[in-house]
């Protein structure tokens, strides 16, 4: 008798996975806003600011991996969800608050 194994991605409840992605989205955008404000207040410009963003992004990603015990497949469809989810929205939020706080603190 051949036993067919069901892939782990099919065993996850879609509502729970959607909730997990929603939590990641909320945290990522919030961290991007806070990092952008901090970067603008500190006065980073150019590549220093983007390196600050990348460090905040990697820090957030590592905190999620530590939280799930390095087993992202148990809570998400794939590991790439924790790495790339909301990268574009996070980058735009970071740039918006970076320029806003940089202008408020250092120009006006």
Secondary structure as UniProt FT lines:
FT   HELIX           8..10
FT   HELIX           14..42
FT   HELIX           47..67
FT   TURN            68..70
FT   HELIX           72..74
FT   HELIX           80..84
FT   TURN            85..86
FT   HELIX           87..102
FT   HELIX           103..107
//
